Structures are given as structure tokens and as C-alpha cells.
Amino acid sequence: MSIAGRKIIVGLTGGIACYKIPNLVRLLVKQKAEVRVVMTEAATRFITPLTLETVSGYPVECRMFPEGQFVGTRHIDLAEWCDLFVIAPATANFLGKVSSGVSDDLLTTILCASAKPVLIAPAMNPQMWRNKVTKRNYAYLKDELGFLSVGPAEGEMACDSWGVGRMAEPEEIFRAVTAFFEKGVKKKVLIGKRVLVTAGPCREAIDPVRYISNRSSGKMGYALARAAQELGADTTLISGPTDLVPPTGVEFVSVETTNQMAKAVLKKFATSHCLIMAAAPSDFAPEKTATSKIKKESAVLSLKLKPTVDILKEVAKKRRKGQVVVGFALETDNDLANARRKLTDKKLDLIVLNNPTRPGEGFAHDTNRVILIRRGKVRPERWPLAPKQKIAERLLELIATLL
């Protein structure tokens, strides 16, 4: 569903994450939304109004009583104009003021004068987020006033601390906006279901500085986790090392080796309704790992490799009736035959096949072209080249029917 023509007020409060908001405004404007920006005085200390005027194409509102400008009922006009408020970043101070009904600047006064929906993206230091008063205010805004929320995420802060409190990325906020306008179209078909997704590569150490791995980017697995969460599933993502940001609202488990991934999967699988094995575990690992860096003393280095644990075969041993297991097959030769063999050998309900040698497919791409092979069905189902997120959404809707 397009957000073209939707009227959105983006409100910025005083946090370092303000520097990310021009990208959010740009994403909204690119989809033809009408965007007006309102900034608190504190927000203007982190980023200039001129920057946001440039990306939005409209003057930025900052002061309740600007000199030389018509004031009148401007706050009422803005309150009635918009379809949705997006407050990003939403600081602890902002949460406290709005939950208490304080209207001491233009942004809080506009909100007080409006009954329109509000989406907040909290952003603050982890200790501030854990503060009991902040938790109370946040819960009141969501549970009593019906505010929508995206984030906060776990990550590194500007103050060098690590924890929950980092603002959701602009792309996540943008998806939350589009999801709001799509409500009623996308049904929460996975509410009450627990979905386990794996993503990314695994690394097997040769010595303390070298490892064996593969070219998996993790993009497909992260898209699947996001799609499952958006359809209402209680979602866990187990990921090997990637450069991707975990989707907001998803339980995230970070692993490095195939053995670590196997242990994490088997632990979570026991209480899951569905496993989607989109990760690319290593098939082999060095038989021995050197305890110190191997020096380049000879022209040839020989590595003796051993097979790693087959995660899907271990899953098959513990599988209960009713659990759905989906595998991925990345093949370069005899792809259909190899995928069918994997479907049978590992007792899968469904396998998703793709070939990285074809344009737009496989590693690092944002698009993919897949072939689905389902247990008990002779004819494979071929899906055309599409964004990985769209493929993920379509696949999760299919999985919902299997569950």
C-alpha cells in the first residue's frame, strides 16, 4: 500500500539520534508522503532546521511564538492537518512530559490539541531506559493512550555504553509508518506462534586471526525474521556474524561457529512452532585450531578438515508433530535434484532453492529469485525476481497456512 498523499508530522526532540532523521524524512518524501517537521529547541542543538527544510521541502516549525510570523491557531492547524505523528527521537524527557499532559513547547502543544495517532521511537541511554519512571511513562503512553512504538533497539550508544535504548534505524521507523497505513490489509496471521529463524554465515577458526567461512550476507534471514514479527509471531533470530541491524521487536541471539548455532537452535526449537533455516553454516571446520597465529614460514599450508554438525539432521531427531521446518538450498549444479534430496534426507516440509550464479540472486543482493519445493508436491513453484523482503513476506504467509 502506498503512503502517497499521507500527511505526516515528524517531531524531533533533543537527542543525538536527531542526526539520523533527515534519512527518515527523505524515505517518506520519496514515497510521495507530505511531511512537515516540528523540532523542540533542544533538537535544534543537534541538527539544524535548514537540513530538515531541505529534505522535506517545507519550513520547519520550532518555536511557539516566533518573531515576525503569524502565530494565531497554528498549533491547532497542524494538529488537524496530519494523519500521523512520528516522534523520533523520543527522549525520556519527552515521554515524561506527554504522559503528564505538559504542553510547554510547540511539539507537545500540537500533540495535546490532537487526537491523531502517534508513533514514537524512544532513544536514550540504557540506564535512562531502565529507569522505573521512564518505564511507567512509556507503558502509560502505549497501554492507556494507545501510542504506537518502534524500538528501542540494543546497541552501542554515543556515550560508548551498550544496551537497550538505541533509536530504531530510519528504515525500521519507515517500515512502521507504512505498516500503520497498511493495517487492516496485512493480517496478523502468526499471532500466538513462535517462529525461529537462522541467518548469516558461520566462522570456523584456523588460528586466533584466521577462519573458514562463506559469502552469506544474512539479508534473507533478517528479512524473514522481520516478516515473521510483522505478521504477529513471537520471533527469535539466531545469526552468525553480519553487518546487519537486528529487526526491532525480535529476540536476537548472536553466534559465531556452526556448533554454537546448533546448540542455540536446538535449545530454542523445543518451544518453537516453526524453524526457518536460512543461515549458511560451515560444512567443514579445521580438525585442529592453532592456539597462536600460524606464521608464513613455508609456501604451502595444509589444513585437515572435519565435517561440522548437520543442524537440520539434529533437528529432525527432536521434532514434534505439528512443528514446521523450512530449509534453504543454495545450489550451482543439478539444483532441483540436490534440493529434492535435501528435502527428503532432512525431513523438511518445504525447501527454498536459489542459484547464486544467476544475476540478482544469492549473496549480498537485495533481491532474489527462488524455487519452492514442498513435501508431497511433485511440481516446484517458481517465484520471479523480487526484493528479499517481499519474498520473505510471501513465504511467511505460506508458512502460516502450513501451521
Summary of the structure (lengths in Angstrom):
residues: 403
radius of gyration: 24.4
end to end distance: 26.3
largest distance: 81.5
contacts: 1305
relative contact order: 0.09
helix: 34%
strand: 22%
